[in-house]
Amino acid sequence: MALSISYARSSASYDELEKLLQNATDALDGAARRVKDLGLNPTKNVRGIGEAIVLASRIRAQICAVRPDSTPRYMRKGMNAPLYELRPATVADFDFCFRLNERNMRPFVERLRVWGEATERAAFAGQFRAGRDAIVVVDGRDVGHLGVDDAGDGPVVLRMIALAPEVQRRGIGAAIVRDILHDAHRRGRAVMLRVTEENIAARRLYERLGFRAVDVIATPEARPGKVLMVATAPGGPTRAAP
């Protein structure tokens, strides 16, 4: 899965058609609101508006599935600005990612032991992979760290996803995970991840996105416990091997 991403466009004709469909959808939606403002019943009197909106949406989905570029389509605000972008992580991003990990994980760690700078940096070095991981960018600012392992025919592994607290609860994390799921599932691949056992908010988010817990992973006594969660592709096996 490519991570140097800002929705690379490779076919102007596909882009033009997709934008026309988006404009048509917006216009139809506006027409439906106007009809409602006039006191009419859109379902009874302009049933075709709703049908046209559904048709335009279906065609747009088909275009996304067959467009010639191989880069996954990432969630966008309208047609012009991405909800988020990804750029390849470099060695220079290590400290940013480590501090981000500290902001998110230190409360869980300190329930078990004292947070030690040197120990935590050494442990995190094993999770950070320059050139393979990505930095999440929102409104031109680095706000997150994403690591996806996608090799062979096994499950796609969402190894790392972390967002700065100030951009959490804005739908960005859910959008990223949905896009990973979409890309994996269209290839018939499951997605698996490990989440801190006590991170109830994250576990509930993953459950809403279609993941289910399949195992509890033993960890060293001084480390937070982990839960293995899997989201299988439609029609795929009921359990993905870790």
C-alpha positions in Angstrom: 0.0 0.0 0.0 1.5 3.3 -1.1 1.9 5.8 1.7 3.3 8.8 -0.2 -0.2 9.9 -0.8 -2.2 13.0 -1.6 -4.7 11.2 -4.0 -2.4 11.2 -7.0 -4.5 11.9 -10.1 -3.4 10.2 -13.3 -6.4 10.6 -15.6 -7.9 14.1 -16.3 -11.0 12.6 -17.9 -11.9 10.5 -14.8 -11.3 13.6 -12.6 -13.5 15.8 -14.9 -16.4 13.3 -14.9 -16.2 12.7 -11.2 -16.3 16.5 -10.5 -19.3 16.9 -12.9 -21.1 14.2 -10.9 -20.3 15.8 -7.6 -21.6 19.2 -8.9 -24.7 17.4 -10.2 -25.2 15.8 -6.8 -24.8 19.1 -5.0 -27.3 20.8 -7.3 -29.8 18.0 -6.9 -29.4 18.2 -3.1 -30.0 22.0 -3.3 -33.1 21.4 -5.4 -34.4 19.0 -2.8 -33.9 21.5 0.0 -35.6 24.2 -2.1 -38.6 22.0 -2.7 -38.9 21.3 1.0 -38.7 25.0 1.8 -41.6 25.6 -0.6 -43.7 23.2 1.5 -43.7 20.4 -1.1 -43.0 16.8 -0.4 -39.8 15.8 -2.3 -40.6 12.1 -2.0 -44.1 12.5 -3.5 -43.6 15.4 -6.0 -40.0 15.2 -7.1 -39.1 11.6 -6.4 -36.6 11.7 -9.3 -34.3 14.1 -7.3 -33.6 11.4 -4.7 -33.2 8.7 -7.4 -30.8 10.9 -9.3 -28.7 11.6 -6.2 -28.4 7.9 -5.5 -27.5 7.2 -9.2 -24.8 9.9 -9.2 -23.3 8.6 -6.0 -23.3 5.0 -7.4 -21.5 6.2 -10.6 -18.9 8.1 -8.6 -18.3 4.9 -6.5 -17.8 2.9 -9.7 -15.4 5.5 -11.1 -13.3 5.3 -7.9 -13.1 1.5 -8.3 -11.9 1.5 -11.9 -9.8 4.7 -12.2 -6.4 3.9 -13.7 -4.2 5.0 -10.8 -3.4 2.5 -8.1 -3.3 4.9 -5.2 -6.1 4.3 -2.8 -8.8 7.1 -2.7 -8.5 8.9 0.6 -11.4 10.7 2.3 -11.9 14.2 1.0 -13.9 17.3 2.1 -16.0 18.0 -1.0 -13.9 17.6 -4.2 -11.1 20.1 -3.7 -9.4 19.7 -0.3 -8.4 16.5 1.4 -9.5 15.7 4.9 -6.0 14.5 5.5 -2.9 13.8 3.5 0.0 11.5 4.1 3.7 12.0 3.4 6.5 9.4 3.9 8.1 9.5 7.4 11.9 10.2 7.5 14.5 9.7 10.2 14.0 13.4 11.1 10.4 12.6 12.1 11.4 10.2 14.8 11.3 12.7 17.6 7.9 14.1 16.5 6.5 10.5 16.4 8.0 9.6 19.8 6.6 12.7 21.5 3.2 12.0 19.9 3.3 8.5 21.3 4.2 9.9 24.7 1.2 12.2 24.7 -1.2 9.4 23.8 0.3 6.5 25.7 2.0 7.8 28.8 -1.2 7.8 30.9 -1.6 4.1 30.2 2.0 3.3 30.8 2.1 5.2 34.1 -0.7 3.0 35.5 1.8 0.2 35.5 5.2 1.8 36.0 7.3 4.9 35.9 7.7 6.4 32.4 11.5 6.3 31.6 12.7 8.4 28.7 15.5 6.2 27.6 13.6 3.0 28.0 10.6 4.3 26.1 12.7 5.8 23.3 14.4 2.5 22.8 11.1 0.6 22.7 9.6 3.1 20.3 12.6 2.8 17.9 11.4 -0.7 17.2 8.0 0.6 16.1 9.2 3.5 13.9 10.1 2.7 10.3 11.4 5.6 8.3 10.5 5.3 4.6 7.7 2.8 5.3 5.6 4.8 7.8 3.7 7.9 7.0 3.1 11.3 8.7 -0.5 12.4 8.8 -0.9 16.0 7.6 -4.0 18.1 8.3 -4.2 21.8 7.1 -0.5 21.8 6.4 0.5 20.6 9.9 2.0 17.3 10.9 -0.5 15.8 13.3 -0.2 12.0 13.2 1.9 8.8 12.6 0.6 5.9 10.5 2.3 2.5 9.9 0.8 -0.1 7.6 2.4 -3.4 6.7 1.0 -4.7 3.5 3.0 -7.5 2.0 2.2 -11.0 0.6 -1.3 -12.4 0.7 -1.9 -12.3 4.4 -3.8 -9.7 6.4 -2.9 -6.0 6.0 -1.5 -4.9 9.4 -2.4 -1.5 10.8 0.7 -1.4 13.0 0.5 2.2 14.1 -2.0 5.0 14.0 -1.6 7.9 16.4 -3.1 11.4 16.2 -2.3 14.5 18.2 -5.0 15.0 20.9 -6.0 18.4 19.4 -7.2 16.7 16.1 -8.8 13.7 17.7 -12.6 13.3 17.7 -12.8 15.1 14.3 -13.3 12.0 12.2 -9.8 11.9 10.9 -8.7 8.7 12.5 -12.0 7.0 11.4 -11.5 8.2 7.8 -7.9 6.8 7.7 -9.0 3.4 9.0 -12.0 3.3 6.6 -9.8 4.1 3.6 -7.3 1.3 4.7 -10.3 -1.1 5.0 -11.7 -0.1 1.7 -8.3 -0.6 -0.1 -7.7 -4.0 1.6 -11.2 -5.4 1.2 -11.4 -4.6 -2.5 -8.4 -6.9 -2.8 -10.0 -9.6 -0.6 -7.7 -8.9 2.3 -8.5 -8.7 6.0 -7.1 -5.9 8.2 -5.7 -6.6 11.7 -4.4 -4.4 14.5 -3.4 -4.4 18.1 -4.9 -1.9 20.5 -4.1 -1.2 24.2 -6.5 -3.3 26.3 -7.4 -0.3 28.5 -7.9 2.1 25.5 -11.7 1.6 25.5 -12.4 4.6 23.3 -10.1 3.3 20.5 -11.6 -0.2 20.8 -15.1 1.1 20.5 -14.1 3.1 17.4 -12.6 0.0 15.8 -15.7 -2.0 16.6 -17.9 0.6 14.9 -15.7 0.3 11.9 -16.2 -3.5 11.7 -13.3 -4.9 13.7 -13.8 -7.6 16.3 -11.6 -8.8 19.1 -10.2 -12.2 18.4 -7.4 -12.6 21.0 -5.7 -11.0 24.0 -2.0 -10.8 23.5 0.3 -11.5 26.4 2.8 -8.7 27.1 5.6 -8.2 29.6 4.3 -7.4 33.1 5.3 -3.7 32.8 3.7 -3.2 29.5 0.0 -2.4 28.8 -2.0 -5.4 27.5 -2.9 -5.6 23.9 -6.1 -6.9 22.1 -5.9 -8.3 18.6 -8.7 -7.1 16.4 -9.6 -8.2 12.9 -11.9 -6.8 10.1 -12.4 -9.5 7.5 -13.2 -8.7 3.8 -16.8 -9.4 2.8 -17.1 -13.1 2.0 -13.7 -13.7 3.6 -12.7 -16.1 6.4 -14.3 -15.5 9.8 -10.9 -15.4 11.4 -7.6 -14.0 10.1 -4.4 -15.6 11.3 -2.1 -13.2 13.1 
